[in-house]
Amino acid sequence: MDATPPPAPAGAPARRAYLVALLLVAIGGAGLLIGYGLAWASVGIPLLAGTDGPATVAELTGRELYPAAAAAGWVCLAGLAGILATRSWGRLLVALLVLVAATWGAVTAVLFAVDPVSAAASGARGLTGGATVGAVAVTSWWALAAVGGLVAAVGAAWTAVRGRRWPAMGARYERRAKGREAISPRDAQDVGQDPTDDLVE
């Protein structure tokens, strides 16, 4: 007895690629949101400006340091719905928008890592109106945002290159309708077709 499984439908590879790309954009967008929402640095701010006395420690999240870049996560998740709802050139435009946002979020996180102490101190001065800052401690949560942006960018780039050939929402029903024309209930009975079929007008 032949135990060989039946061949996969011709559209199965495209559907799998579609789902993988969507998953990459979703995971990457979540990584951007979470990464930018966590503390990237802790900065000591003197209680009395210009003194070396007691200081309070302020935690700075990626969102506080780079509010515009932090919005990349929301753009990726919104783009996820856009990719699902569009096709052809519309899907390409949405994918390019997600690609730009994800890349921006990742690059901004990497630029912070180049000189995190200066970036955190500058951010703290901006939030405190130019007050002198003390010791700066840096965390590694920026890496989560960088990786998330990279993952989302891969999914968006894949969609931009291949997405025009992927199925659209509801395409399963459209393909079925193209297979045979809708007919009236009377004609359906004449040819032995179920008059309650969804192709019967």
N, C-alpha and C positions, 0 to 999 in steps of 0.2 A: 504493500500500500504506500502510495507516494505521500510523504509527510511534508513535502515542500509547501511553504505558505504561499498563498496567492499573491501575485504581484501587487504592489501598492498603486493606487490610482495615480494618473499622470500628474495631477495637481498636488499630490501629497508633499513633494519636496518644497514647493513654493509655499504651502501652508505652514510647514515646519519652519522655514526661514522667516516667514512673517511673524510667527509666534516668538521665535528667538529674538528677533529685532525688537519687538514690543517689550519683551522681558528685559532686555538690556537697557532700553530707555527708561522703563519703570524703576529698575534697581538703581540705575545711575541717578535718576532724578531724586529718589529717596535718599541716596547717599549724599547728594548735594544739600538737600534740606537739612538732614541730620548733622552733617559735618559743619555747615555754617552756623547751625544753632548751638553748637557746643563751644566751650571756652578755649580759645587758642592761646591765650596768655593771661598772666596775672601781673598786675602792676601796682607797686607801692606808691601811694599818693600822700605826701605829708599833710597832717592836719592843719598846720600853719604854713602858708605859702612861703617859700624861700628859706625854710629851716630844715635842719637834719633831725628834728625831733620825731616823736611818734608818728606813724603813718598808718593809713588804712589801705587794705588790699582790695583792689577792684579787678574783677574778672571781666575780660573782654572776649565776647564771642566773635566768630567770623562775621556774623551778620552786622554786629556793631562796627567792626572795622571796615567792612566792604558791603554796605547795604545793597548797592546796585548788583554786584556779582552774586550776592546771596539769592537774588530773585531768579537765578538760572534754574534752580530746582523746580520752582513753580512753573516756569516756562516749559520745562521738559515734561512734567506731568500733564500740563494742559495740551502740549503737543501730542501726547500719547492718545488722547481722545480725538485730536485732529487727524492723526494718521488712520485711526479706525474709521472715521467718518468720511474720508476723502479717497480719491483714486487719481491715477494718472498725474497730470501736472499739479493738481491741488495737493496731492500727497507729497510730491517732490518739494513744493514750496514749504510745506509744514516741516518736512524733514530737514531742510536747509536751515530753517529758523531754529529748530531744536539743536542742530549741529553747532551753530554759532553760539547759542546760549550755553550749551554744555562745555564747549571749548573755552569760552570766557570764564566760566566758573572754575574750571580746572587750572587754567593758566594763572588766574588771580591767586589761587591757593599756593601754587608753586612759587610765584613771585614773593608771597609772604615768607615762604621758607628760605628764600635766598638771604634775607637779613631780617629775621623775625624780631629781634630785640628793637631795632630802629623802627620797624613797622608798628610794633605794639606801643612803643613810647610815643610815636607820632599820633597814633590813634587815641591814646589816652589823653594827650594834650588837647586834641580836637574835641573830645567829649567833656573835658573839664575846663574848657575855656582858656587853655594855655598854661595851666598850672604845672609846676615842676614835678617830674615823676622820679621815683626812686628805683629800687631793684625791679627787674623784669624777669619773670619765669615763663618759659614757653612750653606749651604742650604739643602733642603730635596729632591733634584732631584735624588740623589742616589737611593731613594726608587723606583722611576719609573723603573730604570734599574733592580733593584732586583725583582720587581714584573714581569716585562717583561720576565726576564730570567726564573722565576718560571713557568709562563704560557707556554712559549715555551718548557720548559722541560717536563711539563705534556703532551703536545701534542706529543712530540717526544717519550716519554715513552709509551704512548698509542699506537703509531704507531709501536714501536718495539715489543710490546706484541701481538697486534692484526693485524697489517698491512699486514702480509703475506696472510691473507684471504680476504683482501679487493680487489675491482676491480682495474684493471690497466687502463691506458689511452688507449682508443680504444677497451676495452674488450667488449663493447656492440656489436660491429660489429663482433668480433671474435666468440661470442656465437651464433650469427645468422648464421654464416658460418658453424658452427659445426652441426647445426640442419639439414641441407641437403647438399648434395654434389653439386658442380658446374657441370653444363652440357653444352653441345654445343647448339648453337641457333637452329640447326635442330631438336635435341632431345627435346628441350624446346617446339617447335611448335607441335611436335607429342603428347606431354602430355598436351597440352593446357596451357603451361606456357608462360608468357610474355618474349619474347627473349631479351628485353632490361633490364631485371632484373640484378642486380649487381652480382648474383650468376651464371649467364650464361657466359661461357668462350667464 
